[in-house]
Amino acid sequence: MHANEQTLTRFFTAFAALDADTMASCYAEDAVFDDPGFSLSGRHDISGMWHMLCAAAQGNGREHWRLEFREISANAETGRAVWEAHYQFSATRRQVHNIIGSDFTFTPEGLIDIQRDHFDFWRWSRQALGLGGVMLGWAPFFQKQMRKQTQAALANYMAKHP
């Protein structure tokens, strides 16, 4: 197993345990994270996102949280993983089963430099938001609005948890 595969296994094992500190330690200082909900630069902001999401999952009860990961592969420069998160979306209390593909690049030291997560936003929004997600989840303006809301939620969380 390549060292970067070990980094990804460590990352996802920590995520399954909702261990945001260990997750954050897998990133380079100037790392980049991007998915349909967040676009972040720097370990500090990425760490804040994982702390916020892990705290939300813990707050909703561990019985509503499960993470499965598979298809981890990596070489010296790049990696990939597929993971599935089962959780209760805190804003609506609706159950979500999100299937995510992650693409990674690594630093020479074996830390995550770039992580880009891809998932079907419309599928997610239908589960998380119900009828509103069915009606609007496909629309780019709605996705843009959701991203603004997640960025605001993260800023609020980080202000309360420096």
CNS distance restraints for C-alpha pairs under 8 A (distance, minus, plus):
assign (resid   1 and name CA) (resid   5 and name CA) 6.28 0.50 0.50
assign (resid   1 and name CA) (resid   6 and name CA) 7.03 0.50 0.50
assign (resid   2 and name CA) (resid   6 and name CA) 6.63 0.50 0.50
assign (resid   2 and name CA) (resid  74 and name CA) 6.62 0.50 0.50
assign (resid   2 and name CA) (resid  75 and name CA) 6.27 0.50 0.50
assign (resid   2 and name CA) (resid  76 and name CA) 7.68 0.50 0.50
assign (resid   3 and name CA) (resid   7 and name CA) 6.41 0.50 0.50
assign (resid   3 and name CA) (resid 110 and name CA) 6.80 0.50 0.50
assign (resid   4 and name CA) (resid   8 and name CA) 6.34 0.50 0.50
assign (resid   4 and name CA) (resid  74 and name CA) 5.69 0.50 0.50
assign (resid   4 and name CA) (resid  75 and name CA) 6.48 0.50 0.50
assign (resid   4 and name CA) (resid  76 and name CA) 6.77 0.50 0.50
assign (resid   4 and name CA) (resid  79 and name CA) 7.40 0.50 0.50
assign (resid   4 and name CA) (resid 106 and name CA) 7.40 0.50 0.50
assign (resid   4 and name CA) (resid 110 and name CA) 5.61 0.50 0.50
assign (resid   4 and name CA) (resid 111 and name CA) 7.65 0.50 0.50
assign (resid   5 and name CA) (resid   9 and name CA) 6.11 0.50 0.50
assign (resid   5 and name CA) (resid  72 and name CA) 6.50 0.50 0.50
assign (resid   5 and name CA) (resid  73 and name CA) 5.83 0.50 0.50
assign (resid   5 and name CA) (resid  74 and name CA) 5.15 0.50 0.50
assign (resid   5 and name CA) (resid  75 and name CA) 7.51 0.50 0.50
assign (resid   5 and name CA) (resid  79 and name CA) 7.39 0.50 0.50
assign (resid   6 and name CA) (resid  10 and name CA) 6.01 0.50 0.50
assign (resid   7 and name CA) (resid  11 and name CA) 6.10 0.50 0.50
assign (resid   7 and name CA) (resid  26 and name CA) 6.59 0.50 0.50
assign (resid   7 and name CA) (resid 110 and name CA) 6.99 0.50 0.50
assign (resid   7 and name CA) (resid 111 and name CA) 7.15 0.50 0.50
assign (resid   8 and name CA) (resid  12 and name CA) 6.12 0.50 0.50
assign (resid   8 and name CA) (resid  72 and name CA) 7.13 0.50 0.50
assign (resid   8 and name CA) (resid  81 and name CA) 7.94 0.50 0.50
assign (resid   9 and name CA) (resid  13 and name CA) 5.90 0.50 0.50
assign (resid   9 and name CA) (resid  72 and name CA) 7.43 0.50 0.50
assign (resid  10 and name CA) (resid  14 and name CA) 6.09 0.50 0.50
assign (resid  10 and name CA) (resid  22 and name CA) 7.97 0.50 0.50
assign (resid  10 and name CA) (resid  23 and name CA) 7.74 0.50 0.50
assign (resid  10 and name CA) (resid  26 and name CA) 7.99 0.50 0.50
assign (resid  11 and name CA) (resid  15 and name CA) 6.20 0.50 0.50
assign (resid  11 and name CA) (resid  22 and name CA) 7.00 0.50 0.50
assign (resid  11 and name CA) (resid  23 and name CA) 5.04 0.50 0.50
assign (resid  11 and name CA) (resid  26 and name CA) 6.44 0.50 0.50
assign (resid  12 and name CA) (resid  16 and name CA) 6.10 0.50 0.50
assign (resid  12 and name CA) (resid  23 and name CA) 7.67 0.50 0.50
assign (resid  12 and name CA) (resid  69 and name CA) 6.84 0.50 0.50
assign (resid  13 and name CA) (resid  17 and name CA) 6.44 0.50 0.50
assign (resid  14 and name CA) (resid  18 and name CA) 6.03 0.50 0.50
assign (resid  14 and name CA) (resid  19 and name CA) 4.90 0.50 0.50
assign (resid  14 and name CA) (resid  20 and name CA) 7.03 0.50 0.50
assign (resid  14 and name CA) (resid  22 and name CA) 6.08 0.50 0.50
assign (resid  14 and name CA) (resid  23 and name CA) 5.94 0.50 0.50
assign (resid  15 and name CA) (resid  19 and name CA) 5.77 0.50 0.50
assign (resid  15 and name CA) (resid  20 and name CA) 6.79 0.50 0.50
assign (resid  15 and name CA) (resid  23 and name CA) 6.56 0.50 0.50
assign (resid  15 and name CA) (resid  54 and name CA) 7.91 0.50 0.50
assign (resid  15 and name CA) (resid  67 and name CA) 7.40 0.50 0.50
assign (resid  16 and name CA) (resid  66 and name CA) 6.60 0.50 0.50
assign (resid  16 and name CA) (resid  67 and name CA) 5.02 0.50 0.50
assign (resid  16 and name CA) (resid  68 and name CA) 7.28 0.50 0.50
assign (resid  18 and name CA) (resid  54 and name CA) 5.20 0.50 0.50
assign (resid  18 and name CA) (resid  55 and name CA) 7.94 0.50 0.50
assign (resid  18 and name CA) (resid  57 and name CA) 7.83 0.50 0.50
assign (resid  18 and name CA) (resid  58 and name CA) 7.63 0.50 0.50
assign (resid  19 and name CA) (resid  23 and name CA) 6.46 0.50 0.50
assign (resid  19 and name CA) (resid  54 and name CA) 7.33 0.50 0.50
assign (resid  20 and name CA) (resid  24 and name CA) 6.04 0.50 0.50
assign (resid  20 and name CA) (resid  47 and name CA) 6.95 0.50 0.50
assign (resid  20 and name CA) (resid  50 and name CA) 5.53 0.50 0.50
assign (resid  20 and name CA) (resid  51 and name CA) 5.19 0.50 0.50
assign (resid  20 and name CA) (resid  54 and name CA) 6.53 0.50 0.50
assign (resid  21 and name CA) (resid  25 and name CA) 6.32 0.50 0.50
assign (resid  21 and name CA) (resid  47 and name CA) 7.40 0.50 0.50
assign (resid  21 and name CA) (resid  51 and name CA) 7.61 0.50 0.50
assign (resid  22 and name CA) (resid  26 and name CA) 6.80 0.50 0.50
assign (resid  23 and name CA) (resid  27 and name CA) 7.60 0.50 0.50
assign (resid  23 and name CA) (resid  47 and name CA) 7.58 0.50 0.50
assign (resid  23 and name CA) (resid  50 and name CA) 7.55 0.50 0.50
assign (resid  24 and name CA) (resid  43 and name CA) 6.70 0.50 0.50
assign (resid  24 and name CA) (resid  46 and name CA) 7.15 0.50 0.50
assign (resid  24 and name CA) (resid  47 and name CA) 4.95 0.50 0.50
assign (resid  24 and name CA) (resid  50 and name CA) 7.52 0.50 0.50
assign (resid  26 and name CA) (resid 111 and name CA) 5.37 0.50 0.50
assign (resid  26 and name CA) (resid 112 and name CA) 6.00 0.50 0.50
assign (resid  27 and name CA) (resid  31 and name CA) 6.08 0.50 0.50
assign (resid  27 and name CA) (resid  43 and name CA) 6.05 0.50 0.50
assign (resid  27 and name CA) (resid 111 and name CA) 5.10 0.50 0.50
assign (resid  27 and name CA) (resid 112 and name CA) 4.51 0.50 0.50
assign (resid  27 and name CA) (resid 113 and name CA) 6.34 0.50 0.50
assign (resid  28 and name CA) (resid  42 and name CA) 7.71 0.50 0.50
assign (resid  28 and name CA) (resid  43 and name CA) 6.37 0.50 0.50
assign (resid  28 and name CA) (resid 107 and name CA) 7.18 0.50 0.50
assign (resid  28 and name CA) (resid 111 and name CA) 5.28 0.50 0.50
assign (resid  28 and name CA) (resid 112 and name CA) 5.72 0.50 0.50
assign (resid  28 and name CA) (resid 113 and name CA) 5.53 0.50 0.50
assign (resid  29 and name CA) (resid  42 and name CA) 5.70 0.50 0.50
assign (resid  29 and name CA) (resid  43 and name CA) 4.93 0.50 0.50
assign (resid  29 and name CA) (resid  44 and name CA) 7.68 0.50 0.50
assign (resid  30 and name CA) (resid  41 and name CA) 6.49 0.50 0.50
assign (resid  30 and name CA) (resid  42 and name CA) 4.30 0.50 0.50
assign (resid  30 and name CA) (resid  43 and name CA) 6.07 0.50 0.50
assign (resid  30 and name CA) (resid 113 and name CA) 7.18 0.50 0.50
assign (resid  31 and name CA) (resid  41 and name CA) 5.88 0.50 0.50
assign (resid  31 and name CA) (resid  42 and name CA) 4.88 0.50 0.50
assign (resid  31 and name CA) (resid  43 and name CA) 5.80 0.50 0.50
assign (resid  31 and name CA) (resid 112 and name CA) 6.69 0.50 0.50
assign (resid  31 and name CA) (resid 113 and name CA) 4.48 0.50 0.50
assign (resid  31 and name CA) (resid 114 and name CA) 5.61 0.50 0.50
assign (resid  32 and name CA) (resid  39 and name CA) 7.69 0.50 0.50
assign (resid  32 and name CA) (resid  40 and name CA) 5.77 0.50 0.50
assign (resid  32 and name CA) (resid  41 and name CA) 4.53 0.50 0.50
assign (resid  32 and name CA) (resid  42 and name CA) 6.12 0.50 0.50
assign (resid  32 and name CA) (resid  43 and name CA) 7.91 0.50 0.50
assign (resid  32 and name CA) (resid  46 and name CA) 7.81 0.50 0.50
assign (resid  32 and name CA) (resid 113 and name CA) 6.29 0.50 0.50
assign (resid  32 and name CA) (resid 114 and name CA) 4.71 0.50 0.50
assign (resid  32 and name CA) (resid 115 and name CA) 6.31 0.50 0.50
assign (resid  33 and name CA) (resid  38 and name CA) 7.37 0.50 0.50
assign (resid  33 and name CA) (resid  39 and name CA) 5.82 0.50 0.50
assign (resid  33 and name CA) (resid  40 and name CA) 5.09 0.50 0.50
assign (resid  33 and name CA) (resid  41 and name CA) 6.40 0.50 0.50
assign (resid  33 and name CA) (resid  46 and name CA) 6.78 0.50 0.50
assign (resid  33 and name CA) (resid 114 and name CA) 5.90 0.50 0.50
assign (resid  33 and name CA) (resid 115 and name CA) 4.85 0.50 0.50
assign (resid  33 and name CA) (resid 116 and name CA) 5.93 0.50 0.50
assign (resid  34 and name CA) (resid  38 and name CA) 5.63 0.50 0.50
assign (resid  34 and name CA) (resid  39 and name CA) 4.42 0.50 0.50
assign (resid  34 and name CA) (resid  40 and name CA) 6.32 0.50 0.50
assign (resid  34 and name CA) (resid 115 and name CA) 6.36 0.50 0.50
assign (resid  34 and name CA) (resid 116 and name CA) 4.85 0.50 0.50
assign (resid  34 and name CA) (resid 117 and name CA) 6.28 0.50 0.50
assign (resid  35 and name CA) (resid  39 and name CA) 6.47 0.50 0.50
assign (resid  35 and name CA) (resid 116 and name CA) 5.86 0.50 0.50
assign (resid  35 and name CA) (resid 117 and name CA) 4.79 0.50 0.50
assign (resid  35 and name CA) (resid 118 and name CA) 6.12 0.50 0.50
assign (resid  36 and name CA) (resid 117 and name CA) 7.72 0.50 0.50
assign (resid  36 and name CA) (resid 118 and name CA) 7.24 0.50 0.50
assign (resid  36 and name CA) (resid 119 and name CA) 7.63 0.50 0.50
assign (resid  36 and name CA) (resid 121 and name CA) 6.91 0.50 0.50
assign (resid  36 and name CA) (resid 143 and name CA) 7.36 0.50 0.50
assign (resid  36 and name CA) (resid 147 and name CA) 6.96 0.50 0.50
assign (resid  37 and name CA) (resid 143 and name CA) 7.95 0.50 0.50
assign (resid  37 and name CA) (resid 146 and name CA) 6.74 0.50 0.50
assign (resid  37 and name CA) (resid 147 and name CA) 4.73 0.50 0.50
assign (resid  37 and name CA) (resid 150 and name CA) 6.19 0.50 0.50
assign (resid  37 and name CA) (resid 151 and name CA) 7.87 0.50 0.50
assign (resid  38 and name CA) (resid 147 and name CA) 6.14 0.50 0.50
assign (resid  38 and name CA) (resid 150 and name CA) 6.77 0.50 0.50
assign (resid  38 and name CA) (resid 151 and name CA) 6.56 0.50 0.50
assign (resid  40 and name CA) (resid  45 and name CA) 6.29 0.50 0.50
assign (resid  40 and name CA) (resid  46 and name CA) 6.19 0.50 0.50
assign (resid  41 and name CA) (resid  45 and name CA) 6.52 0.50 0.50
assign (resid  41 and name CA) (resid  46 and name CA) 6.96 0.50 0.50
assign (resid  42 and name CA) (resid  46 and name CA) 6.31 0.50 0.50
assign (resid  43 and name CA) (resid  47 and name CA) 5.69 0.50 0.50
assign (resid  44 and name CA) (resid  48 and name CA) 6.19 0.50 0.50
assign (resid  45 and name CA) (resid  49 and name CA) 6.31 0.50 0.50
assign (resid  46 and name CA) (resid  50 and name CA) 6.42 0.50 0.50
assign (resid  47 and name CA) (resid  51 and name CA) 6.06 0.50 0.50
assign (resid  48 and name CA) (resid  52 and name CA) 6.05 0.50 0.50
assign (resid  48 and name CA) (resid 154 and name CA) 7.14 0.50 0.50
assign (resid  48 and name CA) (resid 157 and name CA) 7.79 0.50 0.50
assign (resid  48 and name CA) (resid 158 and name CA) 6.23 0.50 0.50
assign (resid  49 and name CA) (resid  53 and name CA) 6.14 0.50 0.50
assign (resid  49 and name CA) (resid 154 and name CA) 6.25 0.50 0.50
assign (resid  50 and name CA) (resid  54 and name CA) 5.89 0.50 0.50
assign (resid  51 and name CA) (resid  55 and name CA) 5.93 0.50 0.50
assign (resid  52 and name CA) (resid  56 and name CA) 6.18 0.50 0.50
assign (resid  52 and name CA) (resid 154 and name CA) 7.06 0.50 0.50
assign (resid  52 and name CA) (resid 157 and name CA) 6.62 0.50 0.50
assign (resid  53 and name CA) (resid  57 and name CA) 6.25 0.50 0.50
assign (resid  54 and name CA) (resid  58 and name CA) 6.14 0.50 0.50
assign (resid  55 and name CA) (resid  59 and name CA) 5.95 0.50 0.50
assign (resid  56 and name CA) (resid  60 and name CA) 6.20 0.50 0.50
assign (resid  56 and name CA) (resid  90 and name CA) 6.71 0.50 0.50
assign (resid  57 and name CA) (resid  61 and name CA) 6.50 0.50 0.50
assign (resid  57 and name CA) (resid  62 and name CA) 6.87 0.50 0.50
assign (resid  57 and name CA) (resid  64 and name CA) 7.52 0.50 0.50
assign (resid  57 and name CA) (resid  65 and name CA) 6.31 0.50 0.50
assign (resid  57 and name CA) (resid  87 and name CA) 6.88 0.50 0.50
assign (resid  57 and name CA) (resid  88 and name CA) 7.26 0.50 0.50
assign (resid  57 and name CA) (resid  90 and name CA) 7.92 0.50 0.50
assign (resid  58 and name CA) (resid  62 and name CA) 5.72 0.50 0.50
assign (resid  58 and name CA) (resid  65 and name CA) 7.93 0.50 0.50
assign (resid  60 and name CA) (resid  64 and name CA) 6.71 0.50 0.50
assign (resid  60 and name CA) (resid  88 and name CA) 6.65 0.50 0.50
assign (resid  60 and name CA) (resid  90 and name CA) 6.83 0.50 0.50
assign (resid  61 and name CA) (resid  65 and name CA) 7.22 0.50 0.50
assign (resid  62 and name CA) (resid  66 and name CA) 7.91 0.50 0.50
assign (resid  64 and name CA) (resid  86 and name CA) 7.07 0.50 0.50
assign (resid  64 and name CA) (resid  87 and name CA) 5.09 0.50 0.50
assign (resid  64 and name CA) (resid  88 and name CA) 5.73 0.50 0.50
assign (resid  64 and name CA) (resid  95 and name CA) 7.77 0.50 0.50
assign (resid  65 and name CA) (resid  85 and name CA) 7.47 0.50 0.50
assign (resid  65 and name CA) (resid  86 and name CA) 5.55 0.50 0.50
assign (resid  65 and name CA) (resid  87 and name CA) 4.56 0.50 0.50
assign (resid  65 and name CA) (resid  88 and name CA) 7.16 0.50 0.50
assign (resid  66 and name CA) (resid  85 and name CA) 5.96 0.50 0.50
assign (resid  66 and name CA) (resid  86 and name CA) 5.02 0.50 0.50
assign (resid  66 and name CA) (resid  87 and name CA) 6.58 0.50 0.50
assign (resid  67 and name CA) (resid  83 and name CA) 7.07 0.50 0.50
assign (resid  67 and name CA) (resid  84 and name CA) 5.69 0.50 0.50
assign (resid  67 and name CA) (resid  85 and name CA) 4.62 0.50 0.50
assign (resid  67 and name CA) (resid  86 and name CA) 6.24 0.50 0.50
assign (resid  68 and name CA) (resid  83 and name CA) 5.55 0.50 0.50
assign (resid  68 and name CA) (resid  84 and name CA) 5.22 0.50 0.50
assign (resid  68 and name CA) (resid  85 and name CA) 6.66 0.50 0.50
assign (resid  69 and name CA) (resid  81 and name CA) 7.11 0.50 0.50
assign (resid  69 and name CA) (resid  82 and name CA) 5.81 0.50 0.50
assign (resid  69 and name CA) (resid  83 and name CA) 4.10 0.50 0.50
assign (resid  69 and name CA) (resid  84 and name CA) 6.35 0.50 0.50
assign (resid  70 and name CA) (resid  81 and name CA) 6.20 0.50 0.50
assign (resid  70 and name CA) (resid  82 and name CA) 5.42 0.50 0.50
assign (resid  70 and name CA) (resid  83 and name CA) 6.15 0.50 0.50
assign (resid  71 and name CA) (resid  80 and name CA) 7.31 0.50 0.50
assign (resid  71 and name CA) (resid  81 and name CA) 5.22 0.50 0.50
assign (resid  71 and name CA) (resid  82 and name CA) 5.76 0.50 0.50
assign (resid  72 and name CA) (resid  79 and name CA) 7.33 0.50 0.50
assign (resid  72 and name CA) (resid  80 and name CA) 5.72 0.50 0.50
assign (resid  72 and name CA) (resid  81 and name CA) 4.39 0.50 0.50
assign (resid  72 and name CA) (resid  82 and name CA) 7.01 0.50 0.50
assign (resid  73 and name CA) (resid  79 and name CA) 5.42 0.50 0.50
assign (resid  73 and name CA) (resid  80 and name CA) 5.44 0.50 0.50
assign (resid  73 and name CA) (resid  81 and name CA) 6.58 0.50 0.50
assign (resid  74 and name CA) (resid  78 and name CA) 5.59 0.50 0.50
assign (resid  74 and name CA) (resid  79 and name CA) 3.83 0.50 0.50
assign (resid  74 and name CA) (resid  80 and name CA) 6.38 0.50 0.50
assign (resid  75 and name CA) (resid  79 and name CA) 6.34 0.50 0.50
assign (resid  76 and name CA) (resid 106 and name CA) 7.19 0.50 0.50
assign (resid  76 and name CA) (resid 108 and name CA) 7.43 0.50 0.50
assign (resid  76 and name CA) (resid 110 and name CA) 7.86 0.50 0.50
assign (resid  77 and name CA) (resid 105 and name CA) 5.54 0.50 0.50
assign (resid  77 and name CA) (resid 106 and name CA) 5.36 0.50 0.50
assign (resid  77 and name CA) (resid 107 and name CA) 7.31 0.50 0.50
assign (resid  77 and name CA) (resid 108 and name CA) 7.80 0.50 0.50
assign (resid  78 and name CA) (resid 103 and name CA) 7.47 0.50 0.50
assign (resid  78 and name CA) (resid 104 and name CA) 5.42 0.50 0.50
assign (resid  78 and name CA) (resid 105 and name CA) 4.33 0.50 0.50
assign (resid  78 and name CA) (resid 106 and name CA) 6.13 0.50 0.50
assign (resid  79 and name CA) (resid 103 and name CA) 5.91 0.50 0.50
assign (resid  79 and name CA) (resid 104 and name CA) 4.85 0.50 0.50
assign (resid  79 and name CA) (resid 105 and name CA) 6.25 0.50 0.50
assign (resid  79 and name CA) (resid 106 and name CA) 7.92 0.50 0.50
assign (resid  80 and name CA) (resid 101 and name CA) 7.37 0.50 0.50
assign (resid  80 and name CA) (resid 102 and name CA) 5.54 0.50 0.50
assign (resid  80 and name CA) (resid 103 and name CA) 4.63 0.50 0.50
assign (resid  80 and name CA) (resid 104 and name CA) 5.97 0.50 0.50
assign (resid  81 and name CA) (resid 101 and name CA) 5.97 0.50 0.50
assign (resid  81 and name CA) (resid 102 and name CA) 5.26 0.50 0.50
assign (resid  81 and name CA) (resid 103 and name CA) 6.83 0.50 0.50
assign (resid  82 and name CA) (resid  99 and name CA) 7.38 0.50 0.50
assign (resid  82 and name CA) (resid 100 and name CA) 5.74 0.50 0.50
assign (resid  82 and name CA) (resid 101 and name CA) 4.55 0.50 0.50
assign (resid  82 and name CA) (resid 102 and name CA) 6.21 0.50 0.50
assign (resid  83 and name CA) (resid  99 and name CA) 5.98 0.50 0.50
assign (resid  83 and name CA) (resid 100 and name CA) 5.34 0.50 0.50
assign (resid  83 and name CA) (resid 101 and name CA) 6.53 0.50 0.50
assign (resid  83 and name CA) (resid 102 and name CA) 7.94 0.50 0.50
assign (resid  84 and name CA) (resid  97 and name CA) 6.79 0.50 0.50
assign (resid  84 and name CA) (resid  98 and name CA) 5.57 0.50 0.50
assign (resid  84 and name CA) (resid  99 and name CA) 4.50 0.50 0.50
assign (resid  84 and name CA) (resid 100 and name CA) 6.10 0.50 0.50
assign (resid  85 and name CA) (resid  96 and name CA) 7.64 0.50 0.50
assign (resid  85 and name CA) (resid  97 and name CA) 5.68 0.50 0.50
assign (resid  85 and name CA) (resid  98 and name CA) 5.27 0.50 0.50
assign (resid  85 and name CA) (resid  99 and name CA) 6.65 0.50 0.50
assign (resid  86 and name CA) (resid  95 and name CA) 7.26 0.50 0.50
assign (resid  86 and name CA) (resid  96 and name CA) 5.63 0.50 0.50
assign (resid  86 and name CA) (resid  97 and name CA) 4.51 0.50 0.50
assign (resid  86 and name CA) (resid  98 and name CA) 6.56 0.50 0.50
assign (resid  87 and name CA) (resid  95 and name CA) 5.74 0.50 0.50
assign (resid  87 and name CA) (resid  96 and name CA) 5.38 0.50 0.50
assign (resid  87 and name CA) (resid  97 and name CA) 6.74 0.50 0.50
assign (resid  88 and name CA) (resid  93 and name CA) 5.48 0.50 0.50
assign (resid  88 and name CA) (resid  94 and name CA) 5.42 0.50 0.50
assign (resid  88 and name CA) (resid  95 and name CA) 4.41 0.50 0.50
assign (resid  88 and name CA) (resid  96 and name CA) 5.95 0.50 0.50
assign (resid  89 and name CA) (resid  93 and name CA) 5.18 0.50 0.50
assign (resid  89 and name CA) (resid  94 and name CA) 5.44 0.50 0.50
assign (resid  89 and name CA) (resid  95 and name CA) 6.22 0.50 0.50
assign (resid  89 and name CA) (resid  96 and name CA) 6.58 0.50 0.50
assign (resid  89 and name CA) (resid 128 and name CA) 5.88 0.50 0.50
assign (resid  90 and name CA) (resid  94 and name CA) 7.56 0.50 0.50
assign (resid  92 and name CA) (resid 128 and name CA) 6.84 0.50 0.50
assign (resid  92 and name CA) (resid 129 and name CA) 6.62 0.50 0.50
assign (resid  94 and name CA) (resid 127 and name CA) 6.87 0.50 0.50
assign (resid  94 and name CA) (resid 128 and name CA) 5.58 0.50 0.50
assign (resid  94 and name CA) (resid 129 and name CA) 7.36 0.50 0.50
assign (resid  95 and name CA) (resid 127 and name CA) 6.75 0.50 0.50
assign (resid  95 and name CA) (resid 128 and name CA) 6.71 0.50 0.50
assign (resid  96 and name CA) (resid 124 and name CA) 7.01 0.50 0.50
assign (resid  96 and name CA) (resid 127 and name CA) 5.47 0.50 0.50
assign (resid  96 and name CA) (resid 128 and name CA) 5.84 0.50 0.50
assign (resid  97 and name CA) (resid 124 and name CA) 7.64 0.50 0.50
assign (resid  97 and name CA) (resid 127 and name CA) 7.70 0.50 0.50
assign (resid  98 and name CA) (resid 119 and name CA) 7.40 0.50 0.50
assign (resid  98 and name CA) (resid 124 and name CA) 6.23 0.50 0.50
assign (resid  99 and name CA) (resid 119 and name CA) 6.25 0.50 0.50
assign (resid  99 and name CA) (resid 120 and name CA) 7.90 0.50 0.50
assign (resid 100 and name CA) (resid 117 and name CA) 6.38 0.50 0.50
assign (resid 100 and name CA) (resid 118 and name CA) 5.63 0.50 0.50
assign (resid 100 and name CA) (resid 119 and name CA) 4.93 0.50 0.50
assign (resid 101 and name CA) (resid 117 and name CA) 5.66 0.50 0.50
assign (resid 101 and name CA) (resid 118 and name CA) 5.21 0.50 0.50
assign (resid 101 and name CA) (resid 119 and name CA) 6.58 0.50 0.50
assign (resid 102 and name CA) (resid 115 and name CA) 6.60 0.50 0.50
assign (resid 102 and name CA) (resid 116 and name CA) 5.60 0.50 0.50
assign (resid 102 and name CA) (resid 117 and name CA) 4.37 0.50 0.50
assign (resid 102 and name CA) (resid 118 and name CA) 6.33 0.50 0.50
assign (resid 103 and name CA) (resid 114 and name CA) 7.93 0.50 0.50
assign (resid 103 and name CA) (resid 115 and name CA) 5.72 0.50 0.50
assign (resid 103 and name CA) (resid 116 and name CA) 5.24 0.50 0.50
assign (resid 103 and name CA) (resid 117 and name CA) 6.45 0.50 0.50
assign (resid 104 and name CA) (resid 112 and name CA) 6.67 0.50 0.50
assign (resid 104 and name CA) (resid 113 and name CA) 7.24 0.50 0.50
assign (resid 104 and name CA) (resid 114 and name CA) 5.42 0.50 0.50
assign (resid 104 and name CA) (resid 115 and name CA) 4.63 0.50 0.50
assign (resid 104 and name CA) (resid 116 and name CA) 6.55 0.50 0.50
assign (resid 105 and name CA) (resid 112 and name CA) 6.10 0.50 0.50
assign (resid 105 and name CA) (resid 113 and name CA) 5.42 0.50 0.50
assign (resid 105 and name CA) (resid 114 and name CA) 5.11 0.50 0.50
assign (resid 105 and name CA) (resid 115 and name CA) 6.82 0.50 0.50
assign (resid 106 and name CA) (resid 110 and name CA) 5.66 0.50 0.50
assign (resid 106 and name CA) (resid 111 and name CA) 5.39 0.50 0.50
assign (resid 106 and name CA) (resid 112 and name CA) 4.63 0.50 0.50
assign (resid 106 and name CA) (resid 113 and name CA) 4.81 0.50 0.50
assign (resid 106 and name CA) (resid 114 and name CA) 6.93 0.50 0.50
assign (resid 107 and name CA) (resid 111 and name CA) 5.33 0.50 0.50
assign (resid 107 and name CA) (resid 112 and name CA) 6.43 0.50 0.50
assign (resid 107 and name CA) (resid 113 and name CA) 5.71 0.50 0.50
assign (resid 119 and name CA) (resid 124 and name CA) 7.92 0.50 0.50
assign (resid 120 and name CA) (resid 124 and name CA) 6.32 0.50 0.50
assign (resid 121 and name CA) (resid 125 and name CA) 5.98 0.50 0.50
assign (resid 121 and name CA) (resid 137 and name CA) 6.78 0.50 0.50
assign (resid 121 and name CA) (resid 138 and name CA) 7.33 0.50 0.50
assign (resid 121 and name CA) (resid 143 and name CA) 7.80 0.50 0.50
assign (resid 122 and name CA) (resid 126 and name CA) 6.15 0.50 0.50
assign (resid 122 and name CA) (resid 133 and name CA) 6.88 0.50 0.50
assign (resid 122 and name CA) (resid 134 and name CA) 7.26 0.50 0.50
assign (resid 122 and name CA) (resid 137 and name CA) 4.60 0.50 0.50
assign (resid 122 and name CA) (resid 138 and name CA) 5.11 0.50 0.50
assign (resid 123 and name CA) (resid 127 and name CA) 6.56 0.50 0.50
assign (resid 123 and name CA) (resid 137 and name CA) 7.85 0.50 0.50
assign (resid 124 and name CA) (resid 128 and name CA) 6.02 0.50 0.50
assign (resid 125 and name CA) (resid 129 and name CA) 5.35 0.50 0.50
assign (resid 125 and name CA) (resid 130 and name CA) 7.11 0.50 0.50
assign (resid 125 and name CA) (resid 132 and name CA) 7.94 0.50 0.50
assign (resid 125 and name CA) (resid 133 and name CA) 4.45 0.50 0.50
assign (resid 125 and name CA) (resid 134 and name CA) 6.95 0.50 0.50
assign (resid 125 and name CA) (resid 137 and name CA) 5.46 0.50 0.50
assign (resid 126 and name CA) (resid 130 and name CA) 4.96 0.50 0.50
assign (resid 126 and name CA) (resid 131 and name CA) 6.71 0.50 0.50
assign (resid 126 and name CA) (resid 132 and name CA) 7.37 0.50 0.50
assign (resid 126 and name CA) (resid 133 and name CA) 4.35 0.50 0.50
assign (resid 126 and name CA) (resid 134 and name CA) 4.85 0.50 0.50
assign (resid 126 and name CA) (resid 137 and name CA) 6.91 0.50 0.50
assign (resid 127 and name CA) (resid 133 and name CA) 7.46 0.50 0.50
assign (resid 128 and name CA) (resid 133 and name CA) 7.35 0.50 0.50
assign (resid 129 and name CA) (resid 133 and name CA) 4.98 0.50 0.50
assign (resid 129 and name CA) (resid 134 and name CA) 7.90 0.50 0.50
assign (resid 130 and name CA) (resid 134 and name CA) 6.37 0.50 0.50
assign (resid 131 and name CA) (resid 135 and name CA) 6.12 0.50 0.50
assign (resid 132 and name CA) (resid 136 and name CA) 5.92 0.50 0.50
assign (resid 132 and name CA) (resid 137 and name CA) 7.33 0.50 0.50
assign (resid 133 and name CA) (resid 137 and name CA) 4.49 0.50 0.50
assign (resid 133 and name CA) (resid 138 and name CA) 7.94 0.50 0.50
assign (resid 134 and name CA) (resid 138 and name CA) 7.79 0.50 0.50
assign (resid 136 and name CA) (resid 142 and name CA) 6.22 0.50 0.50
assign (resid 137 and name CA) (resid 142 and name CA) 6.30 0.50 0.50
assign (resid 137 and name CA) (resid 143 and name CA) 6.78 0.50 0.50
assign (resid 138 and name CA) (resid 142 and name CA) 7.59 0.50 0.50
assign (resid 138 and name CA) (resid 143 and name CA) 7.67 0.50 0.50
assign (resid 139 and name CA) (resid 143 and name CA) 6.48 0.50 0.50
assign (resid 140 and name CA) (resid 144 and name CA) 6.14 0.50 0.50
assign (resid 141 and name CA) (resid 145 and name CA) 6.16 0.50 0.50
assign (resid 142 and name CA) (resid 146 and name CA) 6.16 0.50 0.50
assign (resid 143 and name CA) (resid 147 and name CA) 6.25 0.50 0.50
assign (resid 144 and name CA) (resid 148 and name CA) 6.40 0.50 0.50
assign (resid 145 and name CA) (resid 149 and name CA) 6.32 0.50 0.50
assign (resid 146 and name CA) (resid 150 and name CA) 6.22 0.50 0.50
assign (resid 147 and name CA) (resid 151 and name CA) 6.11 0.50 0.50
assign (resid 148 and name CA) (resid 152 and name CA) 6.15 0.50 0.50
assign (resid 149 and name CA) (resid 153 and name CA) 6.09 0.50 0.50
assign (resid 150 and name CA) (resid 154 and name CA) 6.13 0.50 0.50
assign (resid 151 and name CA) (resid 155 and name CA) 6.22 0.50 0.50
assign (resid 152 and name CA) (resid 156 and name CA) 6.14 0.50 0.50
assign (resid 153 and name CA) (resid 157 and name CA) 6.08 0.50 0.50
assign (resid 154 and name CA) (resid 158 and name CA) 6.03 0.50 0.50
assign (resid 155 and name CA) (resid 159 and name CA) 6.12 0.50 0.50
assign (resid 156 and name CA) (resid 160 and name CA) 6.47 0.50 0.50
assign (resid 157 and name CA) (resid 161 and name CA) 6.03 0.50 0.50
assign (resid 158 and name CA) (resid 162 and name CA) 5.31 0.50 0.50
